[in-house]
Amino acid sequence: MSPDVSHVMKVAARPSIVMVEGRGSWIWDADGRRYLDFVQGWAVNCLGHSPAVVVDALEAQARRLINASPAFYNEPMAKLAAILAEASGLGEVFLCNSGAEANEGAIKLARKWGARHRGGAFEIVTMEHAFHGRTLATMSASGKPGWDRLFEPKVAGFPKVPLGDLEAVRRAITPRTAAVMLEPIQGEAGVLMASDAWLRDLRQLTREAGVLLIADEIQTGIGRTGRLFGYEHAGIEPDIMTLGKGLGGGVPIAALVASASASCFEYGDQGGTFNGAPLMAAVGCAVLEAVRAPGFLGAVTATGEYLAGRLRALSAELGHGEVRGRGLLLALALRDRDAGKVVQAALDRGLLINAPRPDSLRFMPALNVSAAEIGEMIETLDGVLTRMGAARCVA
Ligand SMILES: Cc1ncc(COP(=O)(O)O)c(C=O)c1O
């Protein structure tokens, strides 16, 4: 029987089901119903539900040291920072608890850098439709339609430009500008991609203008696009990167990663009680070891191409639109604006997918999802879309 949920603060429209157990690509509710999960904690469970890698790391670290306090270094904190520094080529890592907190840190770091190295520059140029989190500053940095009127007054200093418009970025950069910040793929906006060529031009422009480039890799990082970090496809390196979601394989850990020249916090500028706690950092190390194991990222690319191919074939058959994205962060454009209804109908048939906008479905399965599970997902989605199309014809 489902527990009483009446005391849970109502911050999101949720179905009445209560999830109790997960394994790989599957999750079960309190009534014993099984769902095929192509949302995976919002692109978080990169190795699926409760993978041995995460469970074992949690168990081993919990027996050794759960929290040392942020006043001390600890082993997993040092190890994870070293892995991320080596993998990114960016020298310094601040571990924290959520994507929004990592981005808030990136904003503070860019402002500190602007104050020190660019005559007090504090503005950060961000992209229309961007999503950077739900703290006051990260909401202000985001370009989500409707958010401009929420929780006034906004944190100032985030001029917005369209993703992919280099001239607009050039115009927006002034002596007040400290940085340009973007997601290589705007996941929450509906999987909208910045082209690799544009990212290279943007990197050059920010270098020439003497401002920082911040890559929000919270959704695209940790193998989601088939490379460890999404910006690698363009062959560029940002000055600051933020990570979250997949870094913990399901547990809350995030990171602010910065080049030695961008990293200018002084003691007391940044911190937090749980930051770099050994329990979560140990999981981050274990997840990275799995994602960086030989062949893993190649398999993500191959699986992503397979899923994209199956979605394209289904779309062509049923008269829907394009498939966008990279690796295992994909969206299918629908003919009509009823993505929310498709998600509900899919849920009723035991499939979890997401509608980031009314005309698109998003797919962010575990990075180790199998071809058979993709086949099963396509079959269910086919049934849902066919049924809805038929219902529309009859009506
Ligand atoms: C690109 C991006 N940045 C930041 C965030 C915020 O992360 P969190 O929800 O962990 O605060 C998200 C979450 O969806 C995201 O997709």
The ligand as a Tripos MOL2 file, in Angstrom:
@<TRIPOS>MOLECULE
LIG
   16    16     1     0     0
SMALL
NO_CHARGES

@<TRIPOS>ATOM
      1 C1         22.1550   22.0590  -17.3680 C.3       1 LIG1
      2 C2         21.6790   22.0590  -15.9480 C.ar      1 LIG1
      3 N1         22.2370   22.8940  -15.0770 N.ar      1 LIG1
      4 C3         21.8540   22.9140  -13.7900 C.ar      1 LIG1
      5 C4         20.8630   22.0910  -13.3210 C.ar      1 LIG1
      6 C5         20.4470   22.1460  -11.8760 C.3       1 LIG1
      7 O1         20.9200   21.0150  -11.2230 O.3       1 LIG1
      8 P1         20.2640   20.5860   -9.8080 P.3       1 LIG1
      9 O2         18.8520   20.2320  -10.0950 O.co2     1 LIG1
     10 O3         21.1030   19.4240   -9.3560 O.co2     1 LIG1
     11 O4         20.3900   21.7610   -8.9130 O.co2     1 LIG1
     12 C6         20.2450   21.2010  -14.2150 C.ar      1 LIG1
     13 C7         19.1440   20.3270  -13.7470 C.2       1 LIG1
     14 O5         18.3420   19.8460  -14.5080 O.2       1 LIG1
     15 C8         20.6640   21.1860  -15.5620 C.ar      1 LIG1
     16 O6         20.0980   20.3550  -16.4440 O.3       1 LIG1
@<TRIPOS>BOND
     1     1     2 1
     2     2     3 ar
     3     2    15 ar
     4     3     4 ar
     5     4     5 ar
     6     5     6 1
     7     5    12 ar
     8     6     7 1
     9     7     8 1
    10     8     9 2
    11     8    10 1
    12     8    11 1
    13    12    13 1
    14    12    15 ar
    15    13    14 2
    16    15    16 1
@<TRIPOS>SUBSTRUCTURE
     1 LIG1         1 GROUP 0 **** ****
